[in-house]
Amino acid sequence: MTNSNKQKEYDIVIIGGGPAGLAAGLYAARGNMKTVILEKLIPGGQLNNTLDVENYPGMDHMTGPAIAQAMEKQTLRFGCEIVNNCDITNVELSKETKVIETDKGIYTAKAVIIATGSEYRKLNVSGEKEYSGKGVSYCAVCDGAFFKEKELVVVGGGDSAVEEGTFLTKFASKVTIIHRRDKFRAEKIIQDRAFRNPKISVIWNTTVNEIKGNGGNVTSVKLQDLIKNEEKDFICDGVFIYVGLDPNTQLFKNKVKMDEGSKIITNEKMETNVPGVYAAGDVRETPLKQAVTAASDGSLAATIALGYLEKLHDKVAVK
């Protein structure tokens, strides 16, 4: 520990400060529970990497960071504490009092809500790690401006790949989307915008097998045509990768029940198999991974946690 090991007692500890965690903090604090959110970076989660949000009800054409800041401000206003840049080293969830060990101290609570979100999945090909930050990126909003008048490759076929590919045309001279299938999975409105954009082209039924560079920057990618089973080099100045998300659940392995994809298993009340422990947002299996559904999960998890704490209080009062 870099700070004091003195335990800090709360009613509810929320691990993760994305939309799920912030909504959970809002509902828990409004329920008059002493609540803290422990966030690895800054509040907002994937919202901080999203430029234009069009499908969050009531917030049309707002930036992701603006929505994140509004949610954070509202959560703080009701008394929820937020600890940023907090590195969690261990969790003990099996007992009635849960213990969360961090570099900022030890936090205890009777209820814990896991809302650690997800991170961008890697291609795991040669050159990806070597050129990360040198032409390989997972965030168009963060890095797009570094590629003015450059030729870029976007890998993926979902909403994020197609939408961020369109965004990159604000800077790049050309954007080529590489997709392993013969059609996109993205929403039709997002696809239509991309197909109308003269700077965007698509290579179908193709994967990226290698990312090449000159030691300092990306210079090309090696593509494999899945139909013809042929490889070729494709010249580009940068690669933006959007091939899915993996849940941030490593910390909870063997602590709560997970599925084969390392997502935390919950019921419809966000309850895990451990009493007093809940999961919300992208860490659980859900058919739609959006800020609005994550916020819904967090709100429900906090509401159910409030009921759990009230029952514990009543049990103690009876004794």
Protein Blocks (a to p, Z undefined) as FASTA:
>chain_A
ZZdfbdcddfbdcedjbfklmmmmmmmmmnopacddddfkbghijmlmpfbdckbghiah
iafklmmmmmmmmmmmnopacdehiacfbdcfkbmbdcdddfkbccddfbdcddebpadd
dekighklmmgoilpacbfklmmmmmghiacddedjbfklmmmmmmmmmmmmbdcdddfb
fbdfbdfklmmmmmmpmkbccdehiacfbdcdehjacfbdcdddfklopacddddfbdcd
debjcddfklmgokbccdfkopacddfkopafbehiacehjlbccfbdcfklmmmmmmmm
mmmmmmmmmmmmmmmmmZZ
